[in-house]
């Protein structure tokens, strides 16, 4: 699977996860952390987009794609920055989020996202490429 197909599949998965688990009603920061964690493993450049229109939403920009944009297509970007997955996990676990998303689904959501990355043929970065 090339990167373009991976990103298309990832957006499709995010829509499915939102329909099933309401990830975009309190879990988008967790989803962003999981996606960034995988992008870091595969050494794929990214940025995180923070929308802040009547609530906040986190999405990921890779190349010319925005992953998990949800219904924020017409909203202006509040901030675009480059946090690590650790930064995003800290943000998720140390702040309050919409209670619609049930955080007990975190392990299922993470497993599904990781499985999508693990099922592609994009090469992982060497474990020695960063110190």
N, C-alpha and C positions, 0 to 999 in steps of 0.2 A: 504494500500500500504506500503510495507516495504521500507527501505532506498535504497536498491539496485534498486528497481523498480522506486522509486522517482528520483534517479540520472539518470537512463536510460531515463525516461520521460523528465527530465529537459534538457538533451543533445538533445533529439529529438526536444523539443520546441525551443531550441536555434538555431538549424539548420533551423527550420521553420521561426523563427523570422529573421534570417539572410537572408533567401531567399526572405522574404516579405519586410523587412524594412532595410536591410543592416546594422544590428547592429554591425557587425565586421569591419565596415568602419567608425568608429568614435563614436560608442555607446557602445563598449565593457566595458569601465570603468563604465558606467551607469548600464549596465546589471550586472556587477560584484557587484556593490553596492546594487542593488536590491536583488540579490541572497544571498549575505552576510547578508543583513538585515533579510531575512527569516531564514537563518541558525542560526543567533543569537536568533531569537524568539523560535526556536525549540531546542536550545542548542546543535547544531551539530558542532563539531570541524571542522575547515577549515583552509586553508591557501590560499593566493592569489599568483598567479604566474604571473610574468611580463616577457613577451618575448619582446626582443628589436632587431629585425632583420628587417632592412629597414622599420621602423615604429614600433610602439609598440602595444602590445595586452595584455589584461588582461583575465585570466581564474581563475577558482577556483578549488582547490584540496580538495576533501572530501574522506576520507579513501583511497581506491586504485583507485579512479576515478578522472579524470580532466574534469570539466564542462566547456563547451564552448571553447574547445581547438581550434576549427576551423581548418584552414590549417597550424597550427603551430606544427603539430605532429613531424616533423623531426627537429625542431629548438631547440636549447639549451635554457634552462631557464636562463634568465638574473638575475632574483631575485625572491626569494620566501619569503614572509613575512606575517604578521598577522595584517593587519589594520582592523579597525572597519568599519561598513557600513558608518558611519559619515565621516570617513577619506576618503573613496572612493568617496562619494558624493561631498565632498569638492574638491578633486582632479578633478573630472569630471567638476564641475561648474567653477573652477578657472583656467582651462588650455584650450588650443586650440586643437581641434581634427579634424580628417578627415571630410570634409564637405559633403561627400556622405551620411552619416547618417543624417536624418532629425530629429532634437531633438523635433519637435512637436509630434513625435510618442512616446515620453517617457511615457506618461500616459497609452497608449495602451500596450506597452511592459511591464510596471510595473504591470498592471492589470492582464495580461496573466501569468506572473511568479507567482504572489501572488495566483492566482486562482489554479495553479497546486499544490502549497503547501497547500492551504486551503482544497483541495479536497482529501488529503491523511489522513491516520489515525495515523500518527506519533504524539505522545503527545507533546504539547508545554511545555516549561519549566514554572515553577511557576514564577509569576511576582515578587515574593519576594526572588528569589534565588540569586539575585545580588543586591548590594547596590549602 
